Amino acid sequence: MTNYERHGSEDYWQEYYGQLEGAKITKFWMSDDDFPTFGLVHPKLGALVIEVSRDPEGNDSGFLFITDAKGEIKS
C-alpha cells in the first residue's frame, strides 16, 4: 500500500494540496531538522510554510523534482 492510498483518496489530496493554488513562494531555507522549507504568501490564506517530507509522518526530509512545462528536469 502506498502513502497515497494510506492517507486519503484523490479528492483528499486535491483538497489538501489544492489550497496552495494561487500562493507565491517568497523564501527558501533548510529547517533545523534539515527539511527543505518554503515560505509562501497566499492571497486569501496569508503566510504559509511548506516543509518537504518523505511521508506525512515527517520521518525524513524529502526531494522535489523541478521540471519545466515540457517535463524536463532542472538541475
QUIKANOR-V990202 format. One record per residue. SS is DSSP state (@ for helix, = for strand, . for the rest). OMEGA is omega in whole degrees, 0 to 359 (NA if undefined). Layout:
BEGIN
SS&OMEGA  SS&OMEGA
END
This chain:
BEGIN
.&182  .&174  @&180  @&181  @&182  @&191  .&173  .&178  .&177  @&178  @&178  @&183  @&177  @&179  @&183  @&182  @&180  @&179  .&178  .&181  .&180  .&179  .&179  =&176  =&182  =&184  =&174  =&173  =&173  =&181  .&178  .&178  .&179  .&173  .&171  =&188  =&181  =&171  =&181  =&170  =&180  =&184  .&180  .&186  .&181  =&183  =&178  =&175  =&175  =&171  =&184  .&183  =&177  .&182  .&182  .&178  .&180  .&183  .&181  .&178  =&183  .&183  .&174  .&172  .&178  .&181  =&173  .&183  .&179  .&181  .&179  .&182  =&176  .&180  .&NA
END
